[in-house]
Amino acid sequence: MKYMLLIHNRPGYVEELPESEAAELLGRVDELMKELTESGELIRGEALAGPSETKTVRVRDGVPVVTDGPFVEAKEHFAGYLLVECDSTERAVEIAASWPDARYFAMEVRPVTHQSGPGM
């Protein structure tokens, strides 16, 4: 089954860490990406631009309303994702728990229930 692992964090938090801790965090990300690629579990993963480059679109009374940022007064944001294919929810949770951002913020694990688009 495929799982979307949603990475949440706060802009600038890595830069605020002591240099050795930031290097360890980024090194662990590289290790995990390599491990998941070698195991065949990683389908895709990407970082997203920060909230300052984000637009939120809501349609009210048939009129699109566009605002800056993902949320009002949010400190954390949806920073990126991993799409993995695992044998179980437990394995997807294990991967999410090993992601360095989980030590500081949160990771969401969601089963992918439907795919659409070209070639799917």
C-alpha positions as CSV (number, residue, x, y, z in Angstrom):
1,M,0.0,0.0,0.0
2,K,1.1,3.6,-0.7
3,Y,1.4,6.1,2.1
4,M,1.9,9.9,2.0
5,L,4.2,11.0,4.8
6,L,3.5,14.7,5.4
7,I,6.4,16.6,6.9
8,H,5.6,19.6,9.2
9,N,8.1,22.0,10.5
10,R,8.8,25.7,11.1
11,P,10.7,27.9,8.6
12,G,14.2,28.6,9.8
13,Y,14.4,26.0,12.6
14,V,17.3,24.1,11.1
15,E,19.4,27.3,10.9
16,E,18.6,27.9,14.6
17,L,20.1,24.5,15.7
18,P,23.7,24.2,16.8
19,E,25.8,23.5,13.8
20,S,26.6,19.9,14.8
21,E,22.9,19.2,15.4
22,A,21.9,20.7,12.1
23,A,24.6,18.6,10.3
24,E,23.4,15.5,12.1
25,L,19.7,16.2,11.1
26,L,20.6,16.8,7.4
27,G,22.9,13.8,7.3
28,R,20.1,11.6,8.7
29,V,17.7,12.8,6.0
30,D,20.3,11.8,3.4
31,E,20.7,8.4,5.0
32,L,17.0,7.8,5.2
33,M,16.5,8.8,1.5
34,K,19.3,6.3,0.5
35,E,17.8,3.5,2.7
36,L,14.3,4.0,1.3
37,T,15.6,4.2,-2.2
38,E,17.6,1.0,-1.8
39,S,14.7,-0.9,-0.2
40,G,12.4,0.2,-3.0
41,E,10.0,1.9,-0.6
42,L,10.6,5.5,-1.7
43,I,8.4,6.5,-4.6
44,R,9.0,10.2,-4.4
45,G,9.7,13.0,-2.0
46,E,10.0,16.8,-2.3
47,A,10.5,19.8,-0.1
48,L,8.0,22.6,-0.6
49,A,8.7,26.4,-0.6
50,G,8.0,28.2,2.6
51,P,4.8,29.9,3.7
52,S,6.1,33.3,2.4
53,E,5.8,31.9,-1.1
54,T,2.5,30.2,-0.6
55,K,-1.0,31.2,-1.7
56,T,-4.2,29.9,-0.2
57,V,-7.3,29.8,-2.5
58,R,-10.8,29.7,-1.2
59,V,-13.9,30.1,-3.3
60,R,-16.6,32.2,-1.6
61,D,-19.9,32.9,-3.3
62,G,-18.4,31.7,-6.6
63,V,-15.5,34.2,-6.3
64,P,-11.9,32.9,-5.8
65,V,-10.3,34.7,-2.8
66,V,-6.5,34.4,-2.7
67,T,-4.5,35.1,0.4
68,D,-0.8,34.9,1.2
69,G,0.5,32.0,3.3
70,P,-1.0,28.7,4.2
71,F,-2.8,29.6,7.4
72,V,-3.4,32.6,9.6
73,E,-1.0,32.9,12.5
74,A,0.5,29.4,12.0
75,K,4.0,28.8,13.2
76,E,4.3,25.4,11.7
77,H,3.6,24.5,8.1
78,F,3.5,21.6,5.6
79,A,7.1,21.6,4.5
80,G,7.3,18.5,2.2
81,Y,6.3,14.9,1.7
82,L,7.5,11.4,1.1
83,L,5.4,9.0,-0.9
84,V,6.3,5.5,0.1
85,E,5.1,2.0,-0.7
86,C,5.1,-0.3,2.4
87,D,3.7,-3.6,3.5
88,S,1.9,-2.1,6.5
89,T,0.8,1.1,8.3
90,E,3.2,0.1,11.0
91,R,6.1,0.3,8.6
92,A,5.0,3.7,7.3
93,V,4.7,4.9,10.9
94,E,8.2,3.6,11.6
95,I,9.6,5.5,8.6
96,A,7.8,8.7,9.7
97,A,9.2,8.3,13.3
98,S,12.7,8.0,11.9
99,W,12.4,11.3,9.9
100,P,14.4,13.9,11.8
101,D,11.7,16.6,11.7
102,A,9.5,14.3,13.9
103,R,11.8,15.1,16.8
104,Y,10.8,18.7,16.7
105,F,7.5,18.9,15.0
106,A,5.1,16.3,13.5
107,M,4.8,13.8,10.6
108,E,1.4,12.7,9.3
109,V,0.9,9.3,7.8
110,R,-2.0,8.9,5.4
111,P,-2.8,5.9,3.2
112,V,-3.2,6.8,-0.5
113,T,-6.7,5.6,-1.4
114,H,-7.0,6.9,-5.0
115,Q,-4.6,7.8,-7.8
116,S,-5.4,9.9,-10.8
117,G,-3.6,11.6,-13.6
118,P,-1.6,10.7,-16.7
119,G,-0.3,7.1,-16.6
120,M,-2.2,6.1,-13.5
